[in-house]
Amino acid sequence: MHAETLQDMALMHSDTLIERARQGDKNAQGRLVQVWYKRIYNYCFKFFLDHDLAMEASQKAFISMCRNIEALQDVGRFKSWLYKIAVNSCREEARKIKGAKAVSFDAVVNVEAEDSPGWEKTGRRNDNPEKHYQQQELADLLQQCLKELSEEQREVVIMKEYEGLKFREIAEALNISENTVKSRMYYGLDALKRILEKRNITKETVSYEL
């Protein structure tokens, strides 16, 4: 917990670090990799559900970050800029392996709110082994359902529900308008809802299990 708190603090106060990295400070660039690695790896893993592919995409993303950070004009947009690199890295890896489209997703709730967190950020815990098994079983099923969404829709869902990015940040990362982001989110979740309903999984079922 203490380490996570320190990392969160580093993320919130990294403007100076980013500026040093832009000026070619290799130590600062290395520190940025340490600070952001977990989040970028998590994004890549949710995209592929494969450790090796996530590692490959993450490493390429950070290599690209270090090579191009001097061109970053606005330090305040570093987050969306880095996710844009990660998205491109994942897309590049995905093109190499047809069918690598699986991601995980715990629940589809409160998606209308601009800053609504994903379920994994709510702090809920379930220490009951039977409930844990049911939760994992449901998560696996939801994962299979998400395979049917388009890559564009999955990208937005992961960034919003798991990574907690705002619509503006997602738009910058994907180089599209905020309205397009919201549209992909809406149609993606609507499609997912219909897929789940076909499998007799409702929002109430998800809420009860999780």
Contacts in CASP RR format, 6 or more apart in sequence:
PFRMAT RR
TARGET T0000
AUTHOR 0000-0000-0000
METHOD contacts of the structure
MODEL  1
MHAETLQDMALMHSDTLIERARQGDKNAQGRLVQVWYKRIYNYCFKFFLD
HDLAMEASQKAFISMCRNIEALQDVGRFKSWLYKIAVNSCREEARKIKGA
KAVSFDAVVNVEAEDSPGWEKTGRRNDNPEKHYQQQELADLLQQCLKELS
EEQREVVIMKEYEGLKFREIAEALNISENTVKSRMYYGLDALKRILEKRN
ITKETVSYEL
7 35 0 8 1.000
7 38 0 8 1.000
10 17 0 8 1.000
10 35 0 8 1.000
11 35 0 8 1.000
11 36 0 8 1.000
14 32 0 8 1.000
14 35 0 8 1.000
14 78 0 8 1.000
15 75 0 8 1.000
15 76 0 8 1.000
17 28 0 8 1.000
17 31 0 8 1.000
17 32 0 8 1.000
17 35 0 8 1.000
18 28 0 8 1.000
18 32 0 8 1.000
18 69 0 8 1.000
18 72 0 8 1.000
18 75 0 8 1.000
18 76 0 8 1.000
18 78 0 8 1.000
19 75 0 8 1.000
20 28 0 8 1.000
21 28 0 8 1.000
21 29 0 8 1.000
21 30 0 8 1.000
21 31 0 8 1.000
21 32 0 8 1.000
21 66 0 8 1.000
21 69 0 8 1.000
22 69 0 8 1.000
22 70 0 8 1.000
22 72 0 8 1.000
22 75 0 8 1.000
23 70 0 8 1.000
24 69 0 8 1.000
24 70 0 8 1.000
29 65 0 8 1.000
29 66 0 8 1.000
29 69 0 8 1.000
30 66 0 8 1.000
32 65 0 8 1.000
32 69 0 8 1.000
33 62 0 8 1.000
33 65 0 8 1.000
33 66 0 8 1.000
36 62 0 8 1.000
36 82 0 8 1.000
37 58 0 8 1.000
37 62 0 8 1.000
39 163 0 8 1.000
40 58 0 8 1.000
40 61 0 8 1.000
40 62 0 8 1.000
40 82 0 8 1.000
40 83 0 8 1.000
40 86 0 8 1.000
41 54 0 8 1.000
41 55 0 8 1.000
41 58 0 8 1.000
42 162 0 8 1.000
42 163 0 8 1.000
43 83 0 8 1.000
43 86 0 8 1.000
43 90 0 8 1.000
43 158 0 8 1.000
43 159 0 8 1.000
43 162 0 8 1.000
43 163 0 8 1.000
44 53 0 8 1.000
44 54 0 8 1.000
44 55 0 8 1.000
44 57 0 8 1.000
44 58 0 8 1.000
44 61 0 8 1.000
44 86 0 8 1.000
44 89 0 8 1.000
44 90 0 8 1.000
45 51 0 8 1.000
45 54 0 8 1.000
46 103 0 8 1.000
46 104 0 8 1.000
46 158 0 8 1.000
46 162 0 8 1.000
47 54 0 8 1.000
47 57 0 8 1.000
47 90 0 8 1.000
47 94 0 8 1.000
47 103 0 8 1.000
47 154 0 8 1.000
47 155 0 8 1.000
47 158 0 8 1.000
48 54 0 8 1.000
48 57 0 8 1.000
48 90 0 8 1.000
48 93 0 8 1.000
48 94 0 8 1.000
48 100 0 8 1.000
48 102 0 8 1.000
48 103 0 8 1.000
49 102 0 8 1.000
49 103 0 8 1.000
49 104 0 8 1.000
49 143 0 8 1.000
50 100 0 8 1.000
53 93 0 8 1.000
53 97 0 8 1.000
53 100 0 8 1.000
56 93 0 8 1.000
57 86 0 8 1.000
57 89 0 8 1.000
57 90 0 8 1.000
57 92 0 8 1.000
57 93 0 8 1.000
58 86 0 8 1.000
58 89 0 8 1.000
60 89 0 8 1.000
60 92 0 8 1.000
60 93 0 8 1.000
61 82 0 8 1.000
61 85 0 8 1.000
61 86 0 8 1.000
61 88 0 8 1.000
61 89 0 8 1.000
64 85 0 8 1.000
64 88 0 8 1.000
64 89 0 8 1.000
65 82 0 8 1.000
65 85 0 8 1.000
68 85 0 8 1.000
72 78 0 8 1.000
72 81 0 8 1.000
77 172 0 8 1.000
79 165 0 8 1.000
79 169 0 8 1.000
80 165 0 8 1.000
80 168 0 8 1.000
80 169 0 8 1.000
80 170 0 8 1.000
80 172 0 8 1.000
80 173 0 8 1.000
81 172 0 8 1.000
81 173 0 8 1.000
83 159 0 8 1.000
83 163 0 8 1.000
83 165 0 8 1.000
83 169 0 8 1.000
83 170 0 8 1.000
83 173 0 8 1.000
84 172 0 8 1.000
84 173 0 8 1.000
84 174 0 8 1.000
84 175 0 8 1.000
87 155 0 8 1.000
87 173 0 8 1.000
87 174 0 8 1.000
91 151 0 8 1.000
93 100 0 8 1.000
94 100 0 8 1.000
94 101 0 8 1.000
94 151 0 8 1.000
101 147 0 8 1.000
101 151 0 8 1.000
101 154 0 8 1.000
102 143 0 8 1.000
102 144 0 8 1.000
102 146 0 8 1.000
102 147 0 8 1.000
103 143 0 8 1.000
103 146 0 8 1.000
103 154 0 8 1.000
103 157 0 8 1.000
103 158 0 8 1.000
104 139 0 8 1.000
104 142 0 8 1.000
104 143 0 8 1.000
104 146 0 8 1.000
105 139 0 8 1.000
105 142 0 8 1.000
105 143 0 8 1.000
105 146 0 8 1.000
105 157 0 8 1.000
105 161 0 8 1.000
105 162 0 8 1.000
105 192 0 8 1.000
106 118 0 8 1.000
106 119 0 8 1.000
106 120 0 8 1.000
106 139 0 8 1.000
106 142 0 8 1.000
106 210 0 8 1.000
107 118 0 8 1.000
107 119 0 8 1.000
107 142 0 8 1.000
107 206 0 8 1.000
107 207 0 8 1.000
107 210 0 8 1.000
108 189 0 8 1.000
108 192 0 8 1.000
108 193 0 8 1.000
108 196 0 8 1.000
108 203 0 8 1.000
108 206 0 8 1.000
109 119 0 8 1.000
109 203 0 8 1.000
109 206 0 8 1.000
109 207 0 8 1.000
110 116 0 8 1.000
110 118 0 8 1.000
111 160 0 8 1.000
111 161 0 8 1.000
111 185 0 8 1.000
111 189 0 8 1.000
114 166 0 8 1.000
114 167 0 8 1.000
115 164 0 8 1.000
115 166 0 8 1.000
117 164 0 8 1.000
118 161 0 8 1.000
118 162 0 8 1.000
118 164 0 8 1.000
119 161 0 8 1.000
119 210 0 8 1.000
120 162 0 8 1.000
121 164 0 8 1.000
124 210 0 8 1.000
126 132 0 8 1.000
126 135 0 8 1.000
126 210 0 8 1.000
131 209 0 8 1.000
134 209 0 8 1.000
135 209 0 8 1.000
135 210 0 8 1.000
138 201 0 8 1.000
138 205 0 8 1.000
138 206 0 8 1.000
138 209 0 8 1.000
138 210 0 8 1.000
141 199 0 8 1.000
141 201 0 8 1.000
142 196 0 8 1.000
142 201 0 8 1.000
142 206 0 8 1.000
145 192 0 8 1.000
145 195 0 8 1.000
145 196 0 8 1.000
145 199 0 8 1.000
145 201 0 8 1.000
146 154 0 8 1.000
146 157 0 8 1.000
146 192 0 8 1.000
148 191 0 8 1.000
148 195 0 8 1.000
149 157 0 8 1.000
149 188 0 8 1.000
149 191 0 8 1.000
149 192 0 8 1.000
150 188 0 8 1.000
152 184 0 8 1.000
153 184 0 8 1.000
153 185 0 8 1.000
153 187 0 8 1.000
153 188 0 8 1.000
153 191 0 8 1.000
155 174 0 8 1.000
155 184 0 8 1.000
156 170 0 8 1.000
156 174 0 8 1.000
156 181 0 8 1.000
156 184 0 8 1.000
156 185 0 8 1.000
156 188 0 8 1.000
157 185 0 8 1.000
157 188 0 8 1.000
157 189 0 8 1.000
157 192 0 8 1.000
159 165 0 8 1.000
159 169 0 8 1.000
159 170 0 8 1.000
159 173 0 8 1.000
160 167 0 8 1.000
160 170 0 8 1.000
160 185 0 8 1.000
165 173 0 8 1.000
167 178 0 8 1.000
167 181 0 8 1.000
167 182 0 8 1.000
167 185 0 8 1.000
168 178 0 8 1.000
170 178 0 8 1.000
170 181 0 8 1.000
171 177 0 8 1.000
171 178 0 8 1.000
171 180 0 8 1.000
171 181 0 8 1.000
174 181 0 8 1.000
193 203 0 8 1.000
196 202 0 8 1.000
196 206 0 8 1.000
END
